[in-house]
Every structure is written in C-alpha cells, then in structure tokens.
Amino acid sequence: MALISSSSSDFVLHPIIGRRNASAKGILAIIALLLAASASLSSAAQVYNVGDEAGWIVAANYSTWASSKTFRVGDTIVFIYNKSFHNVLEVSKEDYHSCNSSSPIAAHATGNDSIPIIRSGHRFFICGFPGHCAGGQKIDIRVPRNTPGNPPPAGTGTPSAGSPAPLDSRSAAALAPSPQPNGGNTRETTIAFGLLIAAVTAGVVALLG
C-alpha cells in the first residue's frame, strides 16, 4: 500500500510542479519583454515646451529652465507665444549675448514653433521685438556632446559652438526622428512600466516560495 501511495503522490505532484515551473518561466519571459519596452521608452525622443506653462515671454528665467533639462539629439523644443508681440530668432553666440536681431540664422513667427534638435552643441534663441531680449527673452539650448545616443556632428569638421550651420525648417524636420507627443508622458509611462515589473517580480517570488 505504501508503494502505491508513493506512486500516487508522484503522479499528483509532478504535473503540479511542472505547471508551476512553466508558469514561472512564462512570467520571467514577460518581465524580460517589459524591461526591453521600458528601456526603449526611456531613450525615446522628448518634446520640451520652452518655459513650460508660461511659454515664450519677457522677464522669464530661461537659463534656470534650460539648465534643469537634459537635451539630446532627436528631441524637439517648442516655442509657444502670442505672435503679435513675440517671435523666435535663432542667432549666433555673439548676437545672443549682445541681443542683436539684425542677422538671424533662422526666424520663426507662427506662435507655435517646433524646432528639432539634430546635432550636439549650443543653439541660441532670442525674441527679436525691441527690448525683449534685453528683458530676458533669450535661451541657450545646450546639447552635451558626450550624452549617450548623441551622434557626432555631421561633416568632416566640428562646427563652432557659437556658429551653428543654418538649416531651413524642411531639411531639419526631415533629419530629425519623430518625437513622442509629450516628454512628461514618456517619463510617466516608463515609471509605470517599472512599477509593473516590480509587481510581476513579486508574483514570481510568491509563486516559487
């Protein structure tokens, strides 16, 4: 009777153990997929609204705003403003510091200008309306050259930080990858993935315990 009992026990337990191991392997595979998706989201292009809710205005501290961001090639900066009172001029380093709006590299005046970041280095923007740049409506967008994912500048030489090569809006848009609709949403989604991974991992531990 003992042999029959032992045999019956093995017959019952082996399928259960097998099912538990198969379930654990399946969950671990899901965790691996979630980790890959999370890594992809964390490296996705970001969209930054200059000045956040305030937008592009006079008397804002854009130096503090820009220093709080980590810009990368592929990101997009968006200037939102009242086009009756402001515009956006991309200028050289010298013109940025002197607030000279007479010879811009590029001019934007739609009130909702999306400008892709297609290379590392500095890009300088000011408002061309009289007195606005001197009043603080200017920003230096710095993209570190050593930031992971930033390719080297195009061409045989390295462009001067103060003299970015002029690009028309069509060529810039064609070179830049499509950004995510909102940088904040991307980070929130990444955090959600992390929490989900933690929950699934805890489930695996409970299953195997």
PyMOL commands that set and color helices and strands:
alter all, ss='L'
color gray80, all
select helices_A, chain A and resi 2-42+52-54+62-67+93-98+169-175+183-208
alter helices_A, ss='H'
color red, helices_A
select strands_A, chain A and resi 47-49+76-80+88-91+106-108+112-116+121-126+138-143
alter strands_A, ss='S'
color yellow, strands_A
deselect
rebuild
show_as cartoon
